[in-house]
Amino acid sequence: MVSDVLLQDLLAYVSSKHSYLRDLPQRKPQKMNKIEFVELEQLQPDTLVHAVLRVVDITILTEALYSYRGQKQRKVMLTVEQTQGQHYVLVLWGPGAAWYPQLQRKKDYLWEFKYLFVQRNCILENLELHTTAWSSCECLFDDDVRAITFKAKFQGSTPSFVKMSDLATHLEDKHSGVILIKAQILELVFPIAASQKIILNAHSSLESIYSSLPNILYTGCAKCGLELETDENKIYRQCFSCLPFTMRKIHYRPALMTIVDGIYKVCVHVGSKLVEQILLNISPDWLNRVIAPPSEVTYRMVAADLLHSLLAGSGAPWVLKMQSLFVLDENSYPLQQDFSLLDLYPTM
């Protein structure tokens, strides 16, 4: 039991140290006996779900170890799908990792998974499924009514083709899922502290972008990307959720991208990996390297030029593949709308 006084003290401490948490939208608590089966395109972060999925592939990450009941255990990741070609990640933790042998024997079968937790990957900015202490799995045979229903619903689905849309139509439809939008990129905002941010747009000079680049880097956990603080001796603290894994890595900071299509404008979350992709996969720890001696051109100069061209007001529109999420009330009014960048392509 925890006393009310301790809970109030904890609430006061969190409110003072992390005041931004008060601004997060409230979520309705879920009841364990009312968890629903979902379609992968309708996933919402930080929720428990049931799902019928086809297991496409299984990967064991030998370098990603964690402790479970005093033993070192490897991370097991499933590639799953409902619609052919639209892949999602399901991570098996703790007791869920023991499912590996039966899943391996019956790969490409349909499985019913229960009590999975939906979590946003802060590096890739996509949604993943994770097993919990309550999770269970069951292989479905072809004559099972659940398998028949799954095939009737998803086998005729268009494989991996995402229809091109426009912001006006999408904002009116309020549909959660994966979309393609052709839009102009107006601005990139990189939060660097609680109240500080770097804003890059068409008004930013090449020199200012160049000088800003070191400030959009951070040192974080090489496994999950969590930014690591330093102690009074300038020694980086450990990422406790990934122990005993202790390696560090330099990352680009995630950004908030403003895009415009006609008169409509929205903000899109861009993960660290997508920022690196925008910079033509220039690793953040390469920025100060010379591209090819004896030339004095560095990767930092190239990265600055790429961002300057991307944000130029006269630049061509881009095709953006995004995950959209709408949370609606009973009157279909959007309580929350969220967009995350999955990929982007230049228009010809």
Secondary structure as GFF3:
##gff-version 3
##sequence-region A 1 348
A	DSSP	alpha_helix	4	17	.	.	.	ID=ss1
A	DSSP	three_ten_helix	19	23	.	.	.	ID=ss2
A	DSSP	three_ten_helix	32	34	.	.	.	ID=ss3
A	DSSP	three_ten_helix	40	42	.	.	.	ID=ss4
A	DSSP	beta_strand	48	68	.	.	.	ID=ss5
A	DSSP	beta_strand	71	81	.	.	.	ID=ss6
A	DSSP	beta_strand	87	92	.	.	.	ID=ss7
A	DSSP	three_ten_helix	94	99	.	.	.	ID=ss8
A	DSSP	alpha_helix	100	105	.	.	.	ID=ss9
A	DSSP	beta_strand	110	120	.	.	.	ID=ss10
A	DSSP	beta_strand	127	140	.	.	.	ID=ss11
A	DSSP	alpha_helix	145	154	.	.	.	ID=ss12
A	DSSP	beta_strand	164	165	.	.	.	ID=ss13
A	DSSP	alpha_helix	167	173	.	.	.	ID=ss14
A	DSSP	beta_strand	177	191	.	.	.	ID=ss15
A	DSSP	beta_strand	197	201	.	.	.	ID=ss16
A	DSSP	alpha_helix	206	212	.	.	.	ID=ss17
A	DSSP	three_ten_helix	213	216	.	.	.	ID=ss18
A	DSSP	beta_strand	217	221	.	.	.	ID=ss19
A	DSSP	three_ten_helix	240	242	.	.	.	ID=ss20
A	DSSP	beta_strand	248	252	.	.	.	ID=ss21
A	DSSP	beta_strand	255	261	.	.	.	ID=ss22
A	DSSP	beta_strand	264	270	.	.	.	ID=ss23
A	DSSP	alpha_helix	272	278	.	.	.	ID=ss24
A	DSSP	three_ten_helix	284	286	.	.	.	ID=ss25
A	DSSP	alpha_helix	299	310	.	.	.	ID=ss26
A	DSSP	beta_strand	318	328	.	.	.	ID=ss27
A	DSSP	beta_strand	334	346	.	.	.	ID=ss28
###
